[in-house]
Amino acid sequence: MNIAETIAIIGAGGFFLTGLLTGAWKYLQIRSSDHARAHPYVDTAHRTSLMYSFAALLLAKLAEISLLPEGVETIAVMVPLTFFAVAVGSYMLHGLLRDTANQLKPPFSLGRFPLPTWGMPVFMTVLIIGETGGFLVLFYGVLRATVFSG
């Protein structure tokens, strides 16, 4: 197993564990809520952690098949995984602070601290480019190994 695959597999395990733990947190909030609901971002952290665990497995498999240099594959795996982790972390933080039900709706803030208006659109643009770009690099490596190998 190369470095990119190892990082992706460890990432999958970390996201799955986070999904299990945020599931317990979600349950505790549901149990103590008058409306039997968890905070929207606790629910989001739970679901996305589980989803990202399987996305990380896909990245591991793509890295395994890809014919790109190991360093390129490693970066292509690390960039999406980093953005996945930042997203889950922000969901958990908003769930803990209970400061918003929609972090993408202006005005942007983190707890009682306002964030710059340009920050979220810039971050989301970089996230989209990073996650999609990392996948496309690995997918290109897979296509080189399969479709264009002859």
N, C-alpha and C positions, 0 to 999 in steps of 0.2 A: 504494500500500500504506500502510495507516495504522500508527500506532505499535504497537498491539497485535499486528497481523500481523507486523511487523518483529521485535518482541521474540520472538514464538513461533518464527519461522523461524530466528533466530539461536540460540535455545534448542535447536531441533531439531538444528542443526549441531553445537553444543557437546556435546549428549548423544550424537550419533552418533560424534563424534570420541572422546569418553570411552569409548564402547562398543568402538571399535576398539583403543584403547590398553589398556583393561583386558582385552581379548581376548588381546593379546600377553602381558600380565602373567600371565593365566591359563595360557596355553600354557607359559610359562617355568616356572611352578610345577608344572604337570603333568609336564613333561619332567624336572624335578629331584626329583620325588616318588617314593618307593618304591612307592606305591600308584597312581601315575599320576592323581593328583587335585590340584586346586587347593584352597586354603582356601575353605570355603563362602561367605565374604563376598566373595572375589575373583570367584567364579563369579556371585554375586548382583549385584555391581556391574556386571559385564559384561552380563548379561542385562537388568537393569533399565535401564541406560543406553540400550541399543538400543530397548527397549520405549518408554521415555520420549521418544526422538527421534521416534517415530511419533505418540505422544500429543501432542507439541508441534505436529506438523504438523496434527493434527486441531484443536487449539485455534486455530491460524492460520486454518484454513478456516472454522471457526465465527465467528471475529472478522470475517472478510471478509464473510460473509453477514449477520451480525447487524445489526439496526437500532438498537442502543443507542448512547448517546453514547460517543465515543471514550475519554473518561476512564474510564467504567465498564468498557468492554471491556478497556482496558489493565490495570486492577486485576484483572479477572476472569482475565486471562491470566497476570499476574505471580504471583498467589498460588499457583496449582498449580505453576507452573514453579519457584518458590522451594522449595516442599516437595519436588518431585522432586529438585532439586539437593541439598538437605539430606539426603535419603534416600540418594542415591548417594554423597555425601561420607561419610556415616556407614558405609556398607558398605565403602567403600575404606579408611577408617580402621581398622575392625575387621579387614579383610583384611591391612592392613599390620602392625597390632599383634598379630594372631593371638590375640586375647584372649577370643574367644567364638565359638561356633558358632550361638548363638541370642541375639541382643541383646534379645529380648522376654521372656526367662526370668530371673526374679529370682534372685539379687541383681543389680541393674543396675550396670555399671561401664564405664569407658572406660580401657582399659589397666589399670593398678593403682589407678586412682582410682575410688572408689565414687560412685555417683550416687544421689540421693534416690529412695526407693521410689515416691513419687508422681509423679516426673518423667516416666517413660515413659508411664503411662496418660494423663497430661495432654497430653503432646506428641502421642500418637497420636490423641487426641480432636480436638485442634486441627488436626492434619494431615487427618483425615477430613473435618472441617467445611470446611477451606480448599480442599482439592482438589475435593471434591464441590460445594461452593458456587460456586467459580469456574466449573466446568463448567456448573452449572445456570443461572447468570447468562447465559453465552454461549448456551446451548441455548434459553433463553427468548428471547433476541434473534433467534435463528434462527427460532423458531416465529412470532414477530411478523412476520418478513420473509416467511415462506412460508405457513403455515397461516392466520394471522390477518391477512393483509395486505389483505383485501378488505373 
